[in-house]
Amino acid sequence: GIADNLAKRVFKLCLARQGQRLLTVEDLQMLLIGVHQDDMAALWAGPGTGSSPTAASGAKPTPGMVQLHNGSPRRHAEEVTNQHHSKDVNVRDLDKFKQLLIGKYGSLWSAWRQGMDHDKNGIVTQQDFARGCQFLGVKAVNKLWLGLDVLELGYITLKELDPEVAELFAELEKRLLENFPNR
């Protein structure tokens, strides 16, 4: 009922990026604005753990307490959000994106298998691509997608990301099927 609707609303408010569908512990940190650091562990542990918050409401700020920017929760939340977004990767062209993938996964083939083609069907939809970019902190998802899906099919294959490796892989697959047709 009401509690479920409130939980959904709070969840949606905690989502920092467009398209974000998962929360991390760091994303939830904003819920603890103004909570004394000593009480944070007890709050996260929940009721029935034998711990209870001890900081009284309106207590003087101490070095362990989260300090608000100019006393404004809104400004503090904006500051925390800006710090969070400063960790995003500013990749705006395919070459830099490929370099990022190689740096993260070791090769474009590995990036394709581990970071994009999660269901291993040989294609990556725009939604799958956006999820992979979100994991990497890449923001220019649509621009990158348009550079890869030039035929506007709504999906890409390894050929669009790394044509040379896609050709080699196709040749390997062809030879395996020739030599082992029934396996």
C-alpha positions as CSV (number, residue, x, y, z in Angstrom):
1,G,0.0,0.0,0.0
2,I,1.3,3.3,1.1
3,A,4.6,2.0,2.4
4,D,5.3,0.4,-1.0
5,N,4.5,3.6,-2.9
6,L,6.7,5.6,-0.6
7,A,9.6,3.1,-1.1
8,K,9.2,3.3,-4.9
9,R,9.2,7.1,-4.7
10,V,12.3,7.2,-2.6
11,F,14.0,4.7,-4.9
12,K,13.3,6.9,-7.9
13,L,14.5,10.0,-6.1
14,C,17.8,8.3,-5.3
15,L,18.5,7.5,-9.0
16,A,21.2,10.0,-10.0
17,R,21.6,9.3,-13.7
18,Q,19.1,9.0,-16.6
19,G,18.5,5.4,-17.2
20,Q,20.0,4.3,-13.9
21,R,18.1,1.2,-12.5
22,L,20.4,0.1,-9.7
23,L,21.5,1.8,-6.5
24,T,24.8,1.5,-4.7
25,V,25.4,2.2,-1.0
26,E,27.1,5.5,-2.0
27,D,23.8,6.5,-3.8
28,L,22.0,6.0,-0.5
29,Q,24.4,8.2,1.4
30,M,22.2,11.3,0.8
31,L,19.6,9.7,3.1
32,L,21.9,10.2,6.0
33,I,22.4,13.9,5.7
34,G,22.7,15.4,9.2
35,V,23.1,12.0,10.9
36,H,25.9,11.8,13.4
37,Q,28.6,9.4,12.1
38,D,28.5,7.3,15.3
39,D,24.8,6.7,14.6
40,M,25.1,5.7,10.9
41,A,26.1,2.1,11.6
42,A,23.1,1.6,14.0
43,L,20.7,3.1,11.4
44,W,22.0,0.8,8.7
45,A,21.9,-2.2,11.0
46,G,18.2,-1.7,11.5
47,P,15.9,-2.3,14.4
48,G,16.4,-5.3,16.8
49,T,20.2,-5.2,16.5
50,G,20.7,-3.8,20.0
51,S,22.0,-0.5,18.6
52,S,20.1,2.7,18.7
53,P,21.0,6.2,17.6
54,T,22.1,8.5,20.4
55,A,22.4,11.9,18.7
56,A,19.6,14.1,19.9
57,S,17.7,16.1,17.3
58,G,19.3,19.5,17.0
59,A,22.6,18.6,18.5
60,K,25.6,20.8,17.8
61,P,27.6,19.6,14.8
62,T,30.7,17.7,15.7
63,P,33.7,16.7,13.5
64,G,32.0,13.3,12.8
65,M,28.7,14.8,11.6
66,V,27.9,15.4,8.0
67,Q,28.1,19.2,7.5
68,L,25.5,20.9,5.2
69,H,26.7,23.5,2.7
70,N,25.5,26.8,4.1
71,G,23.0,24.9,6.2
72,S,20.9,24.0,3.1
73,P,20.1,20.3,2.5
74,R,19.4,21.2,-1.1
75,R,22.8,22.7,-1.7
76,H,24.5,19.8,0.1
77,A,22.6,17.3,-2.0
78,E,23.6,19.2,-5.2
79,E,27.2,19.2,-4.0
80,V,27.2,15.4,-3.3
81,T,25.5,14.8,-6.7
82,N,28.1,16.9,-8.5
83,Q,30.9,15.0,-6.8
84,H,29.2,11.7,-7.8
85,H,28.9,12.9,-11.5
86,S,32.5,14.1,-11.5
87,K,33.5,10.4,-11.5
88,D,31.6,9.9,-14.8
89,V,33.8,9.3,-17.9
90,N,33.6,12.0,-20.5
91,V,33.8,9.9,-23.7
92,R,32.4,11.5,-26.8
93,D,33.8,9.6,-29.8
94,L,34.1,6.0,-30.7
95,D,37.9,5.9,-30.6
96,K,38.1,7.1,-27.0
97,F,35.2,4.7,-26.2
98,K,37.2,1.8,-27.6
99,Q,40.3,2.8,-25.7
100,L,38.2,2.9,-22.5
101,L,36.9,-0.7,-23.3
102,I,40.4,-2.0,-23.9
103,G,41.6,-0.4,-20.7
104,K,38.8,-1.9,-18.7
105,Y,38.6,-5.4,-20.3
106,G,41.9,-5.9,-22.1
107,S,40.5,-6.1,-25.6
108,L,37.4,-5.2,-27.6
109,W,36.6,-8.9,-27.9
110,S,36.6,-9.3,-24.1
111,A,34.6,-6.1,-23.7
112,W,32.0,-7.4,-26.2
113,R,31.7,-10.8,-24.4
114,Q,31.9,-9.5,-20.8
115,G,30.6,-6.0,-20.9
116,M,28.0,-5.8,-23.6
117,D,26.7,-9.1,-25.0
118,H,25.4,-10.4,-21.7
119,D,23.0,-13.0,-23.1
120,K,25.7,-14.2,-25.6
121,N,23.4,-14.1,-28.6
122,G,25.9,-12.2,-30.8
123,I,24.0,-8.9,-30.8
124,V,23.7,-5.9,-28.5
125,T,20.6,-3.9,-28.4
126,Q,20.6,-0.2,-27.6
127,Q,19.3,-1.0,-24.1
128,D,22.1,-3.5,-23.5
129,F,24.6,-1.0,-24.8
130,A,23.3,1.7,-22.5
131,R,23.5,-0.6,-19.5
132,G,27.2,-1.4,-20.4
133,C,27.9,2.3,-20.8
134,Q,26.2,3.1,-17.5
135,F,28.4,0.5,-15.7
136,L,31.5,2.3,-17.2
137,G,30.2,5.7,-16.2
138,V,29.9,6.8,-19.9
139,K,27.4,9.5,-20.4
140,A,27.3,10.1,-24.2
141,V,25.5,6.9,-24.9
142,N,23.2,8.1,-27.7
143,K,26.0,9.7,-29.6
144,L,28.2,6.6,-29.3
145,W,25.2,4.4,-30.3
146,L,24.5,6.4,-33.4
147,G,28.2,6.0,-34.4
148,L,27.9,2.2,-34.1
149,D,24.4,1.6,-35.4
150,V,24.9,3.4,-38.7
151,L,22.3,1.2,-40.4
152,E,19.8,2.0,-37.7
153,L,18.9,-1.6,-37.1
154,G,18.4,-1.2,-33.4
155,Y,21.2,-3.6,-32.6
156,I,24.9,-4.0,-33.3
157,T,27.2,-6.9,-33.7
158,L,30.9,-7.4,-33.0
159,K,31.5,-6.3,-36.7
160,E,30.4,-2.7,-35.8
161,L,32.7,-2.5,-32.8
162,D,35.7,-4.4,-34.1
163,P,35.4,-5.5,-37.8
164,E,38.9,-7.2,-37.9
165,V,38.2,-9.4,-34.9
166,A,34.6,-10.1,-36.1
167,E,36.1,-11.3,-39.5
168,L,38.6,-13.5,-37.7
169,F,35.9,-15.0,-35.4
170,A,33.7,-15.7,-38.4
171,E,36.6,-17.5,-40.1
172,L,37.2,-19.5,-37.0
173,E,33.5,-20.4,-36.7
174,K,33.4,-21.4,-40.4
175,R,36.5,-23.7,-40.0
176,L,35.1,-25.3,-36.9
177,L,31.8,-26.1,-38.6
178,E,33.7,-27.5,-41.6
179,N,35.8,-29.8,-39.4
180,F,33.2,-30.7,-36.8
181,P,29.8,-30.4,-38.5
182,N,27.8,-32.5,-36.1
183,R,29.1,-31.1,-32.8
